[in-house]
Amino acid sequence: MRKDTHKLLVSYLDSLSPIIYIHHSDFPAIDDELRSITEEYHVKFAEFNNALGAIDFNTKRSLHKCELPEFLESVFDMNDDDEPCELFIILKDIHDAIHDPKIIALIRRIAESSNFPAKIIIIDTKIDIPLELESFITLIDVPLPDDEEIRECIETFTANTNLRLDKTSVDELIFALKGLSSFQINQVLSVAYQKGGTLDASDRKYILEEKEQMIKKSGILEMINFEESIDELEKAFAGIGGSNGDVTATANDISKLPAEFLRKGRFDELFSVDLPNENERKKILEVHLRKRDNGRLNPSIDLDKLSRETENFSGSDLEGIVKEAVETAFIEGKDAITTDLLMQIRRETKSIYDI
């Protein structure tokens, strides 16, 4: 897990937020993170599992078969008066049950209890928050592993299997494994290894096929094979013929497209959408600052300076600066974000133009 996400999770667990909602699919990774964070804390875990009811957080063995309402009612009896400590209540994948009025009332009762030291940690593959609980919940959307974390997964796997990979093979595997969780990465590497008895750049095609299967199962995204999409565009151009029809396509870098796609008769017009100018950057920054402060804008923030100093930054680059500034301010216990903090984040951020 990324260091910035680790720091953010630590700060939220230390805060007065009664409910932490972690949006993630890799439950074992989140469990490991919670264990590492709480090693120095005097805490007790109580975990609910849809299949087994109350389970031991460390061994995952069933302690008591029950439904969620019964489990939530029982948590007040879980703290020992002779040895009081904070109770971390772990609830996983409860999105199908969380809108039940009784469950909402029980969760709210725990969250509002001032004399009961407990924090509810919801770990779910979906974000589904009842209106009645919104004010109690802090949402953490954990990003998927970046290149360095994927590299670490590969190095750990190869060390455990006594494999040695050259840099080219590692780089090819990193590219193929992007967009998967740590659990999925280890799963795909294991299957690829069992299939051929080794790992190298030639496994990239197989890994991409496995990745496509995982993405299809999510029902949300579709993975496009670039070479196949070129063929489909060719068919689309050929099929239009004399009939009425349009083909529209977007690309970040048209220099990577085959030359035959750029000649007249293929695309009649090429349009370039440029990066925002200074005035547009100012408006984009204002939108994202207001969005993260309930529609308000801190009058002390120098938007003119920020817009001048963010030349060649895209809209998503600017949103990233604001988002990171908000998280940094929270972690450092600051009441509000400032121009200096935003400028600090800007200096640490590479724009899409510079990548």
HELIX and SHEET records of a PDB file:
HELIX    1   1 LYS A    3  ASP A   14  1                                  12    
HELIX    2   2 PHE A   27  THR A   38  1                                  12    
HELIX    3   3 LEU A   68  SER A   74  1                                   7    
HELIX    4   4 VAL A   75  ASP A   77  5                                   3    
HELIX    5   5 PRO A  101  GLU A  112  1                                  12    
HELIX    6   6 LEU A  131  PHE A  136  5                                   6    
HELIX    7   7 ASP A  147  ASN A  160  1                                  14    
HELIX    8   8 LYS A  167  LEU A  177  1                                  11    
HELIX    9   9 SER A  182  GLY A  196  1                                  15    
HELIX   10  10 ALA A  201  ASP A  203  5                                   3    
HELIX   11  11 ARG A  204  SER A  218  1                                  15    
HELIX   12  12 PHE A  226  ILE A  240  1                                  15    
HELIX   13  13 ILE A  254  LYS A  256  5                                   3    
HELIX   14  14 ALA A  259  PHE A  261  5                                   3    
HELIX   15  15 GLU A  278  LYS A  291  1                                  14    
HELIX   16  16 LEU A  303  ARG A  308  1                                   6    
HELIX   17  17 GLY A  315  ILE A  331  1                                  17    
HELIX   18  18 THR A  339  GLU A  348  1                                  10    
SHEET    1   A 7 SER A  62  HIS A  64  0                                        
SHEET    2   A 7 GLY A  53  ILE A  55 -1                                        
SHEET    3   A 7 VAL A  43  ASN A  49 -1                                        
SHEET    4   A 7 GLU A  86  LYS A  92  1                                        
SHEET    5   A 7 ALA A 118  ASP A 124  1                                        
SHEET    6   A 7 ILE A  19  HIS A  23  1                                        
SHEET    7   A 7 ILE A 137  ASP A 141  1                                        
END                                                                             
